[in-house]
Amino acid sequence: MTSPAKFRKDKEIIAEYETQVKEIRAQLAEQLKCLDQQCELRVQLLQDLQDFFRKKAEIETDYSRNLEKLAERFLAKTRSTKDHQLRKEQNVLSPVSCWNLLLAQVKGESRDHATLSDLYLNNIIPRFAQVSDDSGRLFKKSKEVGLQLQEDLIKVLNELHAVMKTYHMYNTDSMNAESKLKEAEKQEEKQMGRSVRQEERLTPRSPDALASVRLDDKHVRRSSVKKIEKMKEKRQAKYTENKLKAIKARNEYLLVLEATNSCVFKYYIHDLSDLINCCDLGYHASVNRALRTYLSAEFNVEQSRHRGLEGIENAAENLEPNGDKQRLMETYNSVFCPPCASTSSPTWATRWGRCVPSPPCTGNCCSGANSSRTASLPSASRTKR
């Protein structure tokens, strides 16, 4: 018979394998839960991004409107100046140029922020919404594939469990048959030894009596030996049959074990990685493109603002009081031009502190108000008289 220790060992092996299968089942369920959580987190993140850019678009719109109102307020004030000629003449002064550049920069910044708001609402937010929808569909398909892979793996594990139990059963039967065969061989040896000892114990009394005793003993021994041989043959046949079954079951068990190990290795090393890649297919690239669009727009706005500030900085550096004074005097030439000196009155030159010959009049400086002044001077003939 099979030893109790060997039987316990087989049961322990099967029980240990069943425990491993239960742990694998629990692990597979946790894998799907983990993927579910990742999908939920991904969808929540995309929703948060949409809400963020939607709120940012509102802020950009309000900021753009406020800047527009600020610029229009002072531009309207400038346009409401009554004297158009005065406004035109004032524009040539450097502080006024700085003021105009500042208002233009504010209006440009208002347009840029309005463009940002439009970009958020009509480009970036729809992109994130599309990524969320695509991720949900991909996860659904990937989960179906993952369930199928897990079912195939569990099927292989169950097949290995059945083959293992079959092998241990046939192996146990083979070992039991072997034990019975060895027991029959021992009985045969005992019977043969008993027969030899009985022959040695017999003391011959007479030839006839000895012959009759030997015939009876031979008949008994022959009958016992035949029974033992017949039992041995049956047990030998049973052992051979069980041994062949055990060998066949062992070979099948080894093949299925190798296939199961390959399936487990393939699932955990390749299939799980491919499954996660399927769940994340296009997700990172789509988010990257959306954020790249956002960064490009922000950089463009920053560059536009920087160019406007550089223009204001250059205008501030070019603030020149002497140049403004010169432009002012050139603009109002008739106002700031000195009057022409009269050649007919010697007292006119003395008003300047010394007698100097008057330069010839060019006509511009003596026009307008100066002409009225010269007309009021006394003539030379009146002075002589």
C-alpha positions in Angstrom: 0.0 0.0 0.0 1.0 3.6 -0.5 2.7 5.1 2.5 0.7 7.7 4.4 3.5 10.2 4.0 3.5 10.0 0.2 -0.3 10.3 0.2 -0.2 13.4 2.4 2.5 14.9 0.1 0.3 14.4 -2.9 -2.6 16.0 -1.2 -0.5 18.9 0.0 0.7 19.5 -3.6 -2.8 19.6 -4.9 -4.0 21.8 -2.0 -1.1 24.2 -2.6 -1.9 24.4 -6.3 -5.6 25.1 -5.5 -4.5 27.9 -3.2 -2.3 29.4 -5.9 -5.2 29.3 -8.3 -7.4 31.1 -5.9 -4.7 33.8 -5.4 -4.4 34.2 -9.1 -8.1 34.6 -9.5 -8.2 37.3 -6.8 -5.2 39.0 -8.5 -6.9 39.0 -11.9 -10.0 40.6 -10.3 -7.8 43.2 -8.7 -6.2 43.9 -12.0 -9.5 44.8 -13.6 -10.4 46.9 -10.6 -7.1 48.8 -11.0 -7.7 49.4 -14.7 -11.3 50.6 -13.8 -9.8 53.1 -11.3 -7.2 54.3 -13.8 -10.0 54.9 -16.4 -12.1 56.8 -13.8 -9.1 58.9 -12.8 -8.3 59.6 -16.4 -11.9 60.7 -17.2 -12.0 62.9 -14.1 -8.7 64.5 -15.0 -9.9 65.3 -18.5 -13.1 66.7 -17.0 -11.1 68.9 -14.6 -9.0 70.2 -17.5 -12.2 71.1 -19.4 -13.6 72.9 -16.4 -10.3 74.7 -15.9 -10.0 76.0 -19.4 -13.7 76.9 -19.5 -13.3 79.0 -16.4 -10.0 80.4 -17.8 -11.8 81.4 -21.0 -14.4 83.3 -19.0 -11.6 85.1 -17.1 -9.8 85.9 -20.3 -13.0 87.2 -21.9 -13.7 89.5 -18.9 -10.1 90.7 -18.8 -10.3 91.4 -22.6 -13.5 93.4 -22.2 -12.1 95.4 -19.3 -9.0 96.2 -21.3 -11.1 97.2 -24.3 -13.2 99.5 -22.1 -10.1 101.0 -20.6 -8.6 101.8 -23.9 -11.8 103.0 -25.5 -12.4 105.3 -22.6 -9.3 107.3 -23.2 -9.3 107.0 -27.0 -12.8 108.4 -27.0 -11.6 111.2 -24.8 -8.8 111.9 -27.2 -11.1 111.8 -30.2 -13.5 114.2 -28.5 -10.9 117.0 -28.6 -12.6 120.0 -30.3 -9.6 121.3 -32.2 -8.6 118.6 -34.7 -5.6 120.6 -35.8 -4.5 120.9 -32.2 -4.8 117.1 -31.7 -2.9 116.5 -34.9 -0.1 118.8 -33.8 0.0 117.4 -30.3 0.6 113.9 -31.7 4.1 114.8 -32.8 5.3 115.3 -29.3 7.2 112.3 -27.7 5.0 112.0 -24.5 1.9 111.9 -26.7 3.6 109.2 -28.7 4.2 107.2 -25.6 0.6 107.6 -24.6 -0.6 106.4 -28.0 1.7 103.4 -27.9 0.4 102.5 -24.4 -3.2 102.7 -25.5 -2.4 100.6 -28.6 -0.6 98.1 -26.5 -3.7 97.8 -24.2 -5.9 97.3 -27.2 -3.6 94.7 -28.7 -3.5 92.9 -25.4 -7.3 92.9 -25.3 -7.4 91.3 -28.7 -4.9 88.7 -27.7 -6.8 87.7 -24.6 -10.0 87.5 -26.6 -8.2 85.2 -29.0 -7.0 83.1 -26.1 -10.6 82.8 -24.8 -11.8 81.7 -28.3 -9.0 79.2 -28.6 -9.9 77.6 -25.2 -13.6 77.3 -26.0 -13.4 76.2 -29.6 -10.2 74.2 -29.7 -8.7 73.0 -26.4 -11.9 72.1 -24.6 -13.3 70.0 -27.5 -10.0 68.2 -27.8 -10.1 67.1 -24.2 -13.8 66.1 -24.6 -12.8 64.0 -27.6 -9.9 62.4 -25.7 -12.3 61.5 -22.9 -14.7 59.8 -25.2 -12.0 57.9 -27.0 -10.4 56.8 -23.8 -13.8 55.5 -22.6 -14.4 53.5 -25.8 -10.8 52.1 -25.8 -11.1 51.1 -22.1 -14.3 49.2 -22.8 -12.8 47.3 -25.7 -9.6 46.7 -23.7 -11.6 45.4 -20.8 -13.4 42.9 -23.0 -10.1 41.7 -24.3 -8.7 41.5 -20.8 -11.6 39.4 -19.6 -11.1 37.0 -22.5 -7.4 36.7 -21.7 -8.2 36.0 -18.1 -10.8 33.4 -19.0 -8.3 31.6 -21.2 -5.7 31.7 -18.4 -8.2 30.3 -15.9 -9.2 27.6 -18.4 -5.5 26.6 -18.7 -5.1 26.6 -14.9 -8.2 24.4 -14.5 -6.9 22.0 -17.1 -3.6 21.7 -15.3 -5.5 21.1 -12.1 -7.5 18.3 -13.7 -4.4 16.8 -15.2 -2.5 17.0 -12.0 -5.3 15.2 -10.1 -5.4 12.5 -12.7 -1.7 12.1 -12.6 -1.6 11.8 -8.8 -4.5 9.4 -8.9 -2.8 7.1 -11.5 0.5 7.5 -9.7 -1.2 6.5 -6.4 -2.8 3.5 -8.1 0.5 2.5 -9.6 2.3 2.7 -6.3 -0.5 0.7 -4.6 -0.3 -2.0 -7.4 3.5 -2.0 -6.9 3.1 -2.5 -3.2 0.6 -5.3 -3.7 3.0 -6.9 -6.3 5.9 -6.7 -3.9 3.7 -8.2 -1.2 2.8 -11.1 -3.5 6.5 -11.7 -4.3 7.2 -11.8 -0.6 4.4 -14.3 -0.1 5.8 -16.4 -2.9 9.3 -16.3 -1.3 7.8 -17.2 2.1 5.9 -20.1 0.5 9.0 -21.4 -1.2 11.0 -21.1 2.0 8.3 -22.8 4.0 8.3 -25.7 1.6 12.0 -26.1 1.8 11.9 -26.2 5.6 9.1 -28.6 5.6 11.0 -31.0 3.4 14.0 -30.8 5.7 11.9 -31.5 8.8 10.4 -34.6 7.4 12.0 -37.8 8.8 11.7 -40.7 6.5 10.2 -43.8 8.2 9.7 -46.1 5.3 9.9 -45.6 1.6 6.1 -46.0 1.1 5.2 -43.6 3.9 7.8 -41.1 2.7 6.4 -41.3 -0.8 2.9 -40.8 0.3 3.9 -37.8 2.5 5.8 -36.2 -0.3 2.9 -36.6 -2.7 0.6 -35.0 -0.3 3.0 -32.1 0.4 3.8 -31.6 -3.2 0.1 -31.4 -4.0 -0.5 -28.8 -1.2 2.6 -26.8 -2.1 1.7 -26.9 -5.8 -1.8 -25.6 -5.1 -0.4 -22.8 -2.9 2.2 -21.9 -5.4 -0.3 -21.8 -8.2 -2.5 -19.5 -6.2 0.4 -17.2 -5.3 1.6 -17.2 -8.9 -1.9 -16.5 -10.2 -2.3 -13.7 -7.7 1.2 -12.4 -8.6 0.3 -12.5 -12.3 -2.8 -10.5 -11.7 -1.0 -8.0 -9.6 1.8 -7.8 -12.1 -0.8 -7.1 -14.9 -2.5 -4.5 -12.7 0.8 -2.9 -11.8 1.8 -2.8 -15.5 -1.5 -1.3 -16.5 -1.4 1.3 -13.7 2.2 2.1 -14.4 1.5 2.8 -18.0 -1.4 5.0 -17.1 0.7 6.8 -14.6 3.5 7.3 -17.1 1.0 8.6 -19.7 -0.6 10.9 -17.1 2.8 12.1 -16.0 3.8 13.0 -19.6 0.5 14.8 -20.2 0.9 16.6 -16.9 4.4 17.7 -17.8 3.2 19.0 -21.2 0.2 20.8 -19.7 2.5 22.2 -16.9 4.9 23.6 -19.5 2.0 25.1 -21.5 0.5 26.6 -18.4 3.8 28.2 -17.3 4.1 29.6 -20.8 0.6 31.0 -20.7 1.1 32.5 -17.3 4.4 34.1 -18.4 2.9 35.4 -21.6 -0.1 36.9 -19.7 1.9 38.6 -17.0 4.9 39.8 -19.1 3.3 40.5 -22.5 -0.5 40.5 -22.4 -0.8 42.8 -19.3 1.6 45.3 -20.8 -0.2 45.2 -24.1 -3.6 45.6 -22.3 -2.4 48.7 -20.5 -1.0 50.1 -23.7 -4.4 49.6 -25.3 -6.1 51.4 -22.5 -3.6 54.3 -22.9 -3.6 54.3 -26.7 -3.4 57.9 -27.9 -4.2 59.3 -24.5 -0.8 60.9 -23.8 -0.2 62.0 -27.3 -3.6 63.7 -27.5 -3.1 65.5 -24.1 0.3 66.5 -25.3 -1.0 68.1 -28.5 -3.7 70.0 -26.6 -1.2 71.3 -24.1 1.2 72.2 -26.9 -1.6 74.3 -28.5 -2.2 76.0 -25.2 1.5 76.7 -24.7 1.9 78.0 -28.3 -1.0 80.4 -27.8 0.4 81.6 -24.5 3.9 82.1 -25.9 2.4 84.1 -28.8 0.5 86.3 -26.5 3.6 86.8 -24.3 5.7 87.7 -27.4 3.1 90.1 -28.6 2.9 91.8 -25.2 6.7 91.8 -25.0 6.9 93.6 -28.4 4.4 96.2 -27.3 6.3 96.8 -24.1 9.5 97.1 -26.1 7.9 99.8 -28.2 6.8 101.7 -25.1 10.3 101.3 -23.7 11.9 102.7 -26.8 9.4 105.6 -26.8 10.2 106.3 -23.2 13.9 106.3 -23.9 13.3 108.8 -26.8 11.6 111.3 -24.6 13.6 114.5 -25.5 12.5 117.9 -24.2 14.8 119.8 -26.7 13.3 117.8 -29.6 9.8 118.5 -28.4 10.6 122.2 -28.0 12.0 122.3 -31.5 9.0 120.5 -33.0 6.6 122.8 -31.0 8.3 125.9 -32.3 8.3 124.5 -35.9 4.7 123.6 -35.6 3.7 127.1 -34.3 6.2 129.0 -36.3 4.1 132.1 -36.7 3.6 132.3 -32.9 7.2 131.9 -31.8 9.0 133.7 -34.7 10.5 137.0 -33.6 9.2 140.2 -35.4 11.2 141.7 -38.2 13.3 144.9 -37.4 12.3 148.1 -39.3 15.0 149.8 -41.4 13.2 153.2 -41.4 13.4 153.9 -37.7 16.8 154.1 -36.0 15.0 153.9 -32.7 13.8 150.4 -33.5 17.3 149.0 -33.5 18.1 150.8 -30.3 15.3 148.9 -28.6 17.5 145.8 -28.9 20.3 147.6 -27.1 22.5 148.4 -30.2 22.2 149.7 -33.7 22.5 146.8 -36.2 21.4 146.6 -39.7 18.2 144.7 -40.1 18.3 141.5 -42.1 16.1 141.3 -45.2 12.6 140.1 -44.5 11.8 136.6 -45.9 8.1 137.2 -45.9 7.0 134.4 -43.6 8.1 136.0 -40.4 6.5 139.3 -41.3 3.2 137.9 -42.3 0.1 137.8 -40.2 0.5 139.5 -36.8 3.9 140.9 -37.7 2.6 142.8 -40.7 0.1 144.6 -38.5 2.9 145.5 -36.1 5.0 147.1 -38.9 2.0 148.9 -40.3 1.6 150.7 -37.0 5.2 152.0 -36.9 5.8 155.6 -37.9 7.1 156.2 -41.3 10.5 157.9 -42.1 8.9 161.0 -43.5 6.8 161.5 -40.3 9.9 161.1 -38.2 11.8 163.8 -40.2 8.9 166.2 -39.9 
